[in-house]
Amino acid sequence: MYYLTKEKKQEIFKQYGASQENTGSPEGQIAMFTKRIKHLTEHLKKNKKDMHTERALVLLVGKRRRLLDYLIKTDIERYRKIIKELGIRK
């Protein structure tokens, strides 16, 4: 039923964050937001009039953008690495 189970979340944080328990790392959060953004984008392709999901998508993109901006200011190498791994472009 859910597209993002507890195991999938732990796997994402393990792969992109420092560990699966470290859910606060910017890289882990950016990866999680990216996965959710891709899911909502696919949903909106099928349901063009779903304005609630569209708003949620816009808010998620903004959150991810702010995290990416924070990462640029603090550590440019970590930023470049996560951008390359996730295939995100500015």
C-alpha positions as CSV (number, residue, x, y, z in Angstrom):
1,M,0.0,0.0,0.0
2,Y,2.7,2.5,1.0
3,Y,5.4,3.3,-1.6
4,L,7.9,4.1,1.1
5,T,8.2,1.5,3.8
6,K,10.3,1.7,6.9
7,E,12.8,-0.7,5.4
8,K,13.1,1.4,2.2
9,K,13.6,4.6,4.3
10,Q,16.4,2.8,6.3
11,E,18.0,1.7,3.1
12,I,18.0,5.2,1.6
13,F,19.5,6.7,4.8
14,K,22.1,3.9,4.9
15,Q,23.1,4.5,1.3
16,Y,23.2,8.3,1.3
17,G,23.4,9.4,5.0
18,A,26.2,8.4,7.4
19,S,24.1,5.5,8.8
20,Q,20.5,4.3,8.7
21,E,20.0,5.8,12.2
22,N,21.3,9.2,11.1
23,T,18.1,10.5,9.6
24,G,19.1,14.1,10.1
25,S,22.0,14.2,7.7
26,P,21.3,16.6,4.8
27,E,22.3,14.0,2.2
28,G,19.8,11.5,3.6
29,Q,17.0,14.0,3.7
30,I,17.8,15.2,0.2
31,A,17.7,11.6,-1.1
32,M,14.4,11.0,0.7
33,F,12.8,14.2,-0.7
34,T,14.1,13.2,-4.2
35,K,12.4,9.8,-3.9
36,R,9.1,11.4,-2.8
37,I,9.3,14.1,-5.5
38,K,9.7,11.4,-8.2
39,H,6.8,9.5,-6.8
40,L,4.5,12.6,-6.7
41,T,5.6,13.6,-10.2
42,E,4.5,10.3,-11.5
43,H,1.2,10.6,-9.7
44,L,0.6,14.0,-11.1
45,K,1.2,12.8,-14.7
46,K,-1.8,10.5,-14.3
47,N,-3.9,12.9,-12.2
48,K,-3.5,16.3,-13.6
49,K,-6.2,18.0,-11.6
50,D,-5.0,16.9,-8.2
51,M,-4.1,20.3,-6.8
52,H,-3.4,19.1,-3.2
53,T,-0.6,16.8,-4.4
54,E,0.7,19.5,-6.7
55,R,1.0,21.8,-3.7
56,A,2.7,19.1,-1.6
57,L,5.2,18.6,-4.5
58,V,6.0,22.3,-4.7
59,L,6.6,22.4,-0.9
60,L,8.9,19.3,-1.1
61,V,10.9,20.9,-3.9
62,G,11.3,24.0,-1.8
63,K,12.5,22.0,1.2
64,R,15.0,20.1,-0.9
65,R,16.2,23.3,-2.5
66,R,16.9,24.8,1.0
67,L,18.8,21.8,2.1
68,L,20.9,21.9,-1.1
69,D,21.6,25.6,-0.5
70,Y,22.7,24.8,3.1
71,L,25.0,22.0,1.8
72,I,26.6,24.4,-0.8
73,K,27.4,26.9,2.0
74,T,28.8,24.4,4.5
75,D,30.5,21.8,2.3
76,I,30.7,22.1,-1.5
77,E,32.2,18.6,-2.0
78,R,29.3,16.9,-0.2
79,Y,26.9,19.0,-2.4
80,R,28.6,17.9,-5.6
81,K,28.7,14.3,-4.5
82,I,24.9,14.1,-3.7
83,I,24.0,16.0,-6.9
84,K,26.0,13.5,-8.9
85,E,24.6,10.4,-7.1
86,L,21.0,11.5,-7.4
87,G,21.2,13.0,-10.8
88,I,19.8,16.4,-9.7
89,R,20.8,19.5,-11.6
90,K,20.4,23.1,-10.4
